[in-house]
Amino acid sequence: MKAVASHAKVKIVALCDVDERSLDAAAKTFPDASRHKDWRELLSKFADKFDAVTIGTPDHMHAAPAVTALRAKKHVYLQK
């Protein structure tokens, strides 16, 4: 995420993680970003706030958030 955020035209506007410690750590780096524990809520309620998502979930969890983001017409970057 830091590599993506290093691009001049990128602003991290939302963070999502089920692990509170990971979410807190990311929020220290991106304090202005909204925080979410459920990717479904993030995409359904806040999709108008961003153009793209970076998905860094375990391999067996990539499909659902990626397909949902694509259906919401978002650019998607998956990490494996």
C-alpha positions in Angstrom: 0.0 0.0 0.0 2.9 2.4 0.7 4.2 1.8 -2.8 0.9 2.6 -4.3 0.6 5.7 -2.1 4.0 6.9 -3.2 2.6 7.9 -6.6 2.0 11.6 -6.9 -1.6 11.1 -8.2 -2.7 8.7 -5.4 -4.4 9.5 -2.2 -5.4 6.7 0.2 -8.9 7.6 1.3 -10.1 4.4 3.0 -8.6 1.5 4.8 -10.2 -1.9 5.5 -9.0 -4.7 7.6 -10.7 -7.2 10.0 -7.6 -7.1 12.2 -7.8 -4.1 14.5 -4.1 -4.0 15.0 -3.4 -3.9 11.3 -6.0 -1.3 10.8 -4.5 0.9 13.6 -1.0 0.5 12.1 -2.2 1.5 8.6 -4.2 4.5 10.1 -1.0 5.8 11.6 0.5 6.0 8.1 -2.7 7.3 6.5 -4.5 9.3 9.3 -7.0 11.0 7.0 -8.3 7.7 5.6 -11.7 6.4 6.8 -11.4 3.0 8.6 -13.5 -0.1 7.9 -13.6 -3.7 9.1 -15.9 -5.0 6.4 -15.0 -4.7 2.7 -18.7 -5.1 1.7 -19.7 -2.1 3.7 -16.8 -0.1 2.4 -17.8 -0.9 -1.2 -21.5 -0.4 -0.8 -21.4 2.8 1.3 -18.2 4.6 0.2 -17.5 3.5 -3.3 -18.2 7.0 -4.6 -15.1 8.2 -2.6 -12.5 6.4 -4.6 -11.5 5.2 -8.1 -9.5 2.0 -7.4 -8.9 -0.6 -4.7 -5.9 -2.6 -3.7 -6.8 -6.1 -2.4 -4.3 -7.9 -0.3 -6.3 -10.8 1.2 -5.3 -14.5 1.5 -5.5 -16.3 -1.8 -8.9 -17.9 -1.1 -10.5 -14.5 -0.4 -9.6 -12.5 -3.5 -12.5 -13.3 -5.7 -15.5 -11.8 -3.8 -14.0 -8.4 -3.1 -12.5 -8.2 -6.6 -15.7 -9.0 -8.4 -17.7 -6.7 -6.2 -15.2 -3.9 -6.9 -15.2 -4.5 -10.6 -19.0 -4.5 -10.6 -18.8 -1.1 -8.9 -16.6 0.0 -11.9 -13.5 0.3 -9.8 -9.9 -0.4 -10.9 -8.6 -3.4 -9.1 -5.0 -4.4 -8.1 -4.8 -7.8 -6.5 -1.8 -9.0 -4.5 -0.9 -12.6 -4.3 
